Amino acid sequence: MSDGGFTYKNAGVDVHAGNEAVRLLRERIKSANHPLVLDGIGGFGGAMRMPPLKDAVLVAGTDGAGTKVMIAKAMGRFDTIGIDVVAMSVNDVSACGAVPLFFLDYLVVGTLVPEQVAELVAGVDEGCLRAKCVLLGGETAEHPGHFAHDDDFDMGGFAVGIAERGELWGPAKVREGDVAVALASSGVHANGFSLVRRLLAERALDLRSPFPGGEQTLGEVLLTPTLIYSPVLHDLGHACDVHAAAHVTGGGFPDNLGRAVPAGLAVELDLDSWELPAVFAWLREAGVDDTDMLTTFNCGVGMVVIASADQVGKALATIEQAGHAGWVVGEIVARGDGPAVRYTGALWR
């Protein structure tokens, strides 16, 4: 037997710490307590029964929280970033008209600290509870030497949803004269943080300084978790005839709303229909270009739902009943030679 002293722990990987993290997770994870789940956390794979649908279609989406994880690390706060990781995927799946079934996460750390891992993945579980789906499994990997600093980490994951084939939403169903209904965002959500961090560095801004006009710190405002729209989109799908939806993430309005309309049609957004939330006004005042505001951030609109004009009353009532803020944000018009997304009014006033 070799006594050369080369061990996995000496190389930077602590298997016992990983086992302790799993033990802590078993105590915290609640979303896996679901009648369709066959086994709990800890096996080689998660097993789940399919809901009984006639012509079932699976819809999958994957994403992460981007460099928002660096804000979480700088603030030493790890309970919210997992919600963002779930939200970015389940919102995409739900924007297709599907209901999220389960989520799998992937967490990679420089050095595994069981309590921190448990807090991060507990955030994922909380996101799944909000989305009304199951955290069916995941992976936590310790990669010494992977990051510039041992306390760095990154998270990602993917969601799988289900729908009846004939009930899927998309641009093929959108017609001229349809109405675009906005659902308010909770803040910056989880995109554009490379620009946010560049601004913070250039302006030498302290994340722990008070946010102007509020009781929270700047870091707390930026860490506000992404809203999860899956339940309200599910309600909308049952209450009215939704044609399409757009999750407003990276790329802002042009990239995301442009994907929700077919060739020949455009979304005409009324920028006068809502007031720019404080965090976005702060970003603009701190120096973010006006064009980049609309092409990078959600500016207060986290999701846009497109439906026929006669369905708007039902849609707004459903959104209000679900506890979200919603309003008519625009309409579908002939595109002509113009872009797929155009604006009237002014958001900066």
N, C-alpha and C positions, 0 to 999 in steps of 0.2 A: 504494500500500500504506500502511495506517495505521501511524503510529508513536506512537500514543497511550499505549503502555505497558501496555495491558490484556491480560494473559496469564492462562491458566488457573492457572499456578503462582503468580502474584501474587495470584490470588483464593483460594489456599489448597489447590489440588489439584495434587499432584506425580505426573504420569503416569509418569515414569521410576521413581519409588519403587514405584509399583504394578507395573510390569514386573519390577522386581527382586524383589518379593514373590512373584510368580508363578514366577520362576526358582528361588527358594529352595524353593517348595512342590513343584515338580516333583522336586526332589532328595529330599524328605522323605516324600511320600505313598506309602504301600505298599498300602493297601486296594484301589486301583484295578487292581492286578495280579491280575485275576480272569478266568477263562476265558470268562465271559459278557459281559465288557466289550469293546466294539468299538473304542473310541478312548480315548486318555488325556486327562489334564488339559490344558486350554488352548483347546479348541474353543468354538463357540457353544452347543453342547449336548452332553450326555453320552448315549451310545448303549449299550444293553445288551439282549442277547437274553433272551427269557422262558424260564424253565424249562418243561419239557414236563409240563403238568398236564392232566387230563381236563376239569375244570370249574373253571378258575382264577378266583379272586376277588382283586382288589387291595385292600389295606387301607392307608390313609394316616393319618399323624399328624404334627402340627406342634407345636413348643414351643420354649422357650429356657431359659436358666439363671436368668432373673429378675434380681433385684438381687444375686444371688451374685457377679455380675461386678464389683460395687463392692468386695467383699471381695478379689477377685483383684487389682484395681487397687491397693487400699490396701497389699496385701502385695507388690506388684511381681512376682507369680507368675502366669504365663500358660499353663502347660503342662497344667493340669487342667480348666479351665473348658470346653474343647471336648468333653471326655468327658461332662460334664454335659449339654451341649446335645444330643449324640447320645442319651444315655441316656433323657432325658425323652420323646423321640419313639419310639425303638425299643421301649422298655418298654411303651408304650401299644399299639403295633402288635402286639407279642408277646402281650399280655394278651387279645387277640382270637383267639389261636390261629394267627396268621400268622407267617411267617418273613420278617424284614426282608431286602429285596433291595438297596436303595440309599438313600443319604442325600444331601441337598443342603443346604449351609450358606449363611447370609447374615451377613456381618460388616460393621458400619458403624463407622468410626472418625472422630474429629475431625481427627487428623493421622496420616497413614500412615507408620509406621515398619516397614520391610520385615522386620527380624528379629522384631519383636513379632508382626506378622501371621503370619509363618511359624510361630512358636511356638504361637499360638492355633489355627491351622488344623491344625497337626500334632497337637494334642490331639483335634480332630475326627476325624482319621484314626485315631488310637489308639482312639477310641471305636468307630469302624466296625470295626476289627480285633477288638475285644472282642465286638462284636455279630455278627461274621462276615457283615458286609454291605460294600457298596462305597461309598466317597466318590466319587460319579459326577460331581460338579461343584459349583459354588457361585459366590458373588459377594462381592467385597470392595469396599466403597464408601468413599471419603473425602469427608466432609461437613463442611467448615469452617463454623463458626458454628452447627452443629446442636446441640451439647452446651454445657453451661455451661463446661467446660474442654476444651482441645484434646486432652488425653490420655485423655479418656473414650472408651468404646466400648460396643457392645452386640452380642450374637450370638443367632441363632436358626437354625432349619432345619426340614426335614421329612423323614420317612422313608416309604418305600413298601415294603410287604411283600406276600407272596402266600400263598394257601392254597387247598386244595380247598374248594369251597363247603360240602360236607357235614361238613367237619372244623372249621369255625369254632366258637369257644366263645361262650357268652353266657347271659344269665339264663333264656332259654327252656328250657335243658337242666337247670337246677338243680331239685332235688327236696328235699322235706322229709326230713331224716335224713342228707343229705349232710354231709360233713366239710370244714371250712376248715383248710387247711394254710398256715402262715406261712413265708416266706423272709426271713431277717434282712436288715436294711439295713446300709449301711456308715457311717451317720451321718445328718446332717440332709438329705442329698441336695440338691435344688435348688429347694426351696420354703420359704416362711415366712421368707425373709431380710429382708423389710421389718420384721417383728417382731424378728428377731435384731438388725438394725442399730439399731432404736429402743432396744432394751435396752442395746446397747453404748454408745450415745450418752448415755442417761440415767444409766448407771452409770459413765461415763467409763472404760471398760475398754480396755486396750491390746491390740491384736491380736497383738503380739509378746511379750506376757507369757506365762509358762509356763502350760500348761493344768494344772489341779489334779490331782496324782497321776500325771502322765505326763511323757514326755520331749519332746513336741511343744509348740509354741506354740498359743495359742488360735486364731490365724488359720490355722495348718496343720490343726488339727482341723476347723475349719469348712469348709475347702477340700477335705476328703476327697471324692473324686469319687463321684458317684452310681453304685451298682452297676448293671451291665447284666445283665438276667436273660434275654435272648433265647436264648442257647444252652441254659440249663437248662430253660426253658419248652418249647423244641423237643424236648428229651429227654423231658420229662414227657408231651408229647403223643403220643410214640411208645411210651412205657412203660406208660401207663395211660389210662383214660378220663376225661379232664379235662372238666368241665362248664362252668366259667367261671373267670375270674381277675380280680383287681383290683389295679391299680398304685396304691399309696398315696402320693399327692402332695398338692397343695394341697386343702384341705378335709378332710384327715385321714381318719379311719375312716368317719364318717357319709356323706360325699359319695361316696367312692370305693367302699366296700363296698356301699353302697346301690344303686349302679348294676349290681352283679353278681347281684342277686337279683330275681325277678319280684314283681309285686304279690301279696300274700297270704303271702309268706315273709319271713323276717328272718335276719340273721346274729347269732348270740349269741356274742360274744367272751369268752373266759376271760382276764381280765387277770392272773390268777395264773400263767398258763402261761409267762410269760417275765419276765426281770428288765430293768428300765429301763436302757439303756446310759448310760455316764457323761456323754456330751454332752447327753443329754436331762435327766438328773438335774441337771446344771449349769444348764440353761436354767430348769428349774422352781425351783431354789434361788435363781437370780438374779431371779426374780419373775414368770415367765410363769404366767398363770392356769391352773388344773387343767383347766378345760373347753377352753381354747384349746390345751393340750397335745394333746388327743385330736382336736380339730377343725382343727388347723393342721399338726401334724408327724406323721411316721410312727412316732415313739416306739420305733424298733427293728424295725419290720415294713415292709419295702419292697414286698413283693408277697404277695398271698393267693391261693391256688389252691383251687378248690372241686371236689371229686370225691366219688363214692359211697364209703360207709364201707369197702367191701371192697377199695378201691384205695389206701387210705392207706399200707399197708406198702410197696407198690411205689413210691408217690410219695416217701416219706421216704428209701427206699434210693436212688432216682434223684437226689434233691437232694443227699444225702451224697456220692454218687459224683462229682457235678459240682463238689464243693468248696464247697457252700453249707451254711449252717446252716438247718435246717428243723424244725418241730414242729407238732403239732396245736394250733390256736389257738381253735377253736370249732366250732359246728355250725349247720346250717340248721334253723330251727324255724318253726312257724306264726306269722304276724305278729300276728293279732288286731287290736286297736286300737292296738298299740304302734308304735314306729319301726322302720325297716328294719334298723337296727344297734342292738344293745343289749349290755349288759355284765354279766358276773358277776365277782366277785373285785375286787381292787384292785391297780392298778399302782404306787401310791405306798405304800411300806411300809418 
